[in-house]
Amino acid sequence: MTSGRLLLGATPLGQPSDASPRLVDALARADVVAAEDTRRARTLAKALDVGITGRVVSLFDRVEAARVPALVEAIKGGATVLVVSDAGMPVISDPGYRLVAACVEAGLPVQCLPGPSAVTTALAVSGLPSEKFCFEGFAPRRGAARKTWLASLADERRTCVFFESPRRLPACLRDAVEQLGGSRRAVVCRELTKVHEEVVRGSLDELATWAADGVLGEITVVLAGAAPRADLPSLLAEVEALVAGGLRVKDACGEVAAGHPDVRSSQLYDAVLRSRRD
């Protein structure tokens, strides 16, 4: 069996000192360092006072598919190949998936050197529920696709983490207000672990206002899960109980709807009238 292996090395988001000892050792010893950006990999190695002795090759999105066969053959021949992205964990919205899949298919060892990840770092500092969450990668670039994607999250109960370009963040937050409602809670994490780190928490309305004049830096957004929708029969029963206590139907609908952000008073009023006709 080959002694070669594929290593996935998590790199610091901003502070070189966050690099793990295992990453430092792998940078020094790997036969091949496959980097999303070779210049940034060399800069990191210099900051860590590590001399890269192996061959350094680029592994960004447009060249990954072409690079995979040669890297797989190198591992079959006994080489240790270390994959590093610009920041955080390779494969997670970064290059590396095709190479991992090819190694798995070929029965070659794949190991991970754990460490920084913008996804889990943002989730941890967000203050939003984290026992269940989903990761959506980068938000769609185009407005129509972004709105459709946001609408698909309207009933998502889990906390959602996604990446966004600073240039597109204001439009994304405006679309989120439109599709999800301005009261939905969210957190925007900017420049995580770096000198100018900023974590802004609030409603989507508040965050859209904050971002309106532009935002700089690497962005990770954490979106609160949807509140459970109240079932209609229970809402109608609440309305009828208030009416029985002396309130007008319209006022009763308004009072019940006020306690349920996903319910409009007019919709509830129409439902009451329909239920009485049935």
SVG drawing of the C-alpha trace seen along z (x, -y; Angstrom):
<svg xmlns="http://www.w3.org/2000/svg" viewBox="-72 -56 85 58">
<polyline fill="none" stroke="black" stroke-width="0.4" points="0.0,0.0 1.2,-3.5 2.6,-5.6 1.3,-8.7 -1.5,-10.8 -3.6,-13.9 -3.6,-16.4 -6.2,-19.2 -4.7,-22.0 -6.8,-24.7 -5.0,-28.0 -5.5,-31.1 -8.3,-33.5 -6.1,-36.5 -3.7,-35.9 -0.7,-33.6 -0.4,-32.6 -3.7,-30.7 -1.9,-28.1 -1.7,-24.7 1.6,-23.0 0.5,-20.2 0.0,-22.7 3.4,-24.2 5.0,-20.7 3.1,-19.8 4.1,-23.0 7.8,-22.1 7.6,-18.4 5.0,-18.0 6.3,-16.9 3.7,-19.1 1.9,-22.1 -1.3,-22.7 -2.4,-26.2 -5.4,-28.3 -2.9,-31.2 0.8,-30.2 1.9,-33.7 -0.4,-33.7 0.9,-30.3 4.5,-31.5 3.6,-34.6 2.0,-32.4 5.0,-30.2 7.3,-33.2 5.1,-34.6 5.4,-31.2 9.1,-31.0 8.7,-27.8 10.7,-26.8 8.6,-25.0 10.9,-22.3 8.3,-20.7 7.0,-21.7 4.3,-24.5 1.5,-24.3 -1.6,-26.4 -5.0,-24.8 -7.7,-27.4 -11.2,-26.8 -10.3,-27.1 -7.4,-24.8 -8.4,-22.2 -9.9,-19.7 -6.8,-19.8 -4.5,-19.4 -6.2,-16.4 -4.8,-13.5 -1.2,-14.5 -1.7,-15.1 -3.5,-11.7 -0.6,-10.0 1.9,-11.7 0.1,-10.4 0.0,-6.9 3.7,-7.2 4.2,-7.9 4.0,-11.7 2.4,-13.7 0.2,-16.5 -0.9,-19.3 -3.9,-21.4 -4.3,-24.9 -6.8,-27.6 -6.3,-31.3 -7.9,-31.2 -9.8,-28.6 -10.6,-25.0 -10.1,-23.8 -13.1,-22.4 -15.6,-24.5 -16.5,-26.9 -12.9,-26.7 -10.9,-24.4 -10.2,-20.8 -13.4,-18.9 -12.5,-17.3 -9.1,-16.2 -10.6,-14.7 -13.3,-12.9 -10.6,-11.5 -8.5,-10.3 -11.5,-8.6 -12.3,-7.0 -8.8,-5.7 -8.7,-4.4 -5.9,-6.9 -5.6,-8.2 -7.2,-11.6 -6.5,-13.4 -7.5,-16.7 -5.4,-19.1 -8.2,-20.8 -8.2,-24.5 -9.8,-27.8 -13.1,-28.0 -15.1,-31.2 -18.3,-29.1 -17.9,-27.8 -16.1,-31.0 -19.0,-33.2 -21.6,-30.8 -19.9,-30.6 -19.8,-34.4 -23.2,-35.1 -25.2,-34.5 -27.8,-32.6 -28.8,-29.0 -26.1,-26.6 -27.3,-23.1 -28.5,-22.8 -27.3,-24.9 -26.9,-24.8 -24.2,-26.3 -25.2,-27.7 -21.8,-28.7 -21.8,-32.0 -25.1,-33.8 -26.1,-33.9 -24.5,-36.9 -27.6,-38.0 -30.6,-39.7 -33.3,-37.4 -31.4,-34.2 -30.6,-35.7 -34.2,-36.5 -35.3,-33.0 -32.6,-31.6 -33.6,-33.8 -37.3,-32.9 -36.2,-29.2 -34.9,-30.1 -38.2,-31.6 -39.3,-28.4 -35.8,-27.1 -35.8,-26.5 -32.0,-26.0 -29.6,-28.9 -28.0,-29.5 -24.4,-30.6 -23.4,-32.0 -20.6,-34.1 -21.2,-37.3 -19.1,-39.8 -18.8,-43.1 -19.8,-44.8 -23.0,-42.8 -23.8,-42.8 -26.1,-45.9 -28.3,-44.5 -28.3,-41.1 -29.6,-42.5 -32.2,-44.6 -33.4,-41.5 -33.4,-39.6 -35.7,-42.2 -38.1,-41.8 -38.1,-38.0 -37.8,-37.2 -39.1,-40.2 -37.2,-43.0 -37.6,-41.6 -35.6,-38.4 -32.4,-38.4 -29.0,-38.1 -25.4,-38.8 -22.8,-40.2 -19.2,-39.2 -16.5,-41.2 -12.8,-40.5 -13.0,-37.7 -9.9,-37.3 -8.2,-40.2 -7.2,-43.6 -10.4,-45.3 -12.8,-42.4 -16.4,-43.6 -19.4,-41.6 -22.7,-43.5 -25.9,-41.9 -29.5,-43.1 -32.6,-42.7 -32.4,-42.5 -33.9,-46.0 -31.1,-47.3 -28.4,-45.5 -29.6,-46.7 -29.4,-50.3 -26.0,-49.7 -24.6,-48.3 -26.3,-50.9 -23.2,-53.1 -20.9,-50.2 -18.9,-47.6 -15.3,-46.4 -13.6,-43.1 -14.3,-39.4 -18.0,-38.9 -19.7,-36.0 -23.5,-36.2 -25.3,-34.2 -29.1,-34.2 -31.5,-33.2 -33.8,-30.3 -37.5,-30.9 -39.8,-31.0 -42.3,-28.1 -45.5,-29.1 -48.6,-29.1 -51.3,-26.7 -54.4,-28.4 -57.0,-26.6 -55.2,-27.7 -55.1,-31.3 -58.8,-31.2 -59.6,-29.9 -57.6,-32.8 -59.6,-35.3 -62.9,-33.8 -62.0,-33.7 -61.2,-37.5 -64.4,-38.2 -66.4,-36.3 -64.8,-38.5 -66.1,-41.6 -63.6,-42.6 -64.6,-43.3 -63.4,-40.7 -60.9,-43.1 -59.4,-44.2 -59.2,-40.6 -57.3,-39.7 -54.9,-42.6 -54.2,-41.5 -53.5,-37.9 -51.4,-38.8 -49.3,-41.1 -48.0,-38.0 -47.1,-36.1 -44.7,-38.0 -45.4,-35.6 -49.2,-36.3 -50.9,-39.4 -54.0,-40.8 -55.8,-41.0 -55.0,-37.4 -56.3,-36.3 -59.5,-38.4 -60.2,-36.8 -59.7,-33.4 -62.1,-34.1 -64.8,-35.2 -64.3,-32.1 -64.5,-29.8 -67.8,-31.4 -69.2,-30.8 -68.2,-27.2"/>
</svg>
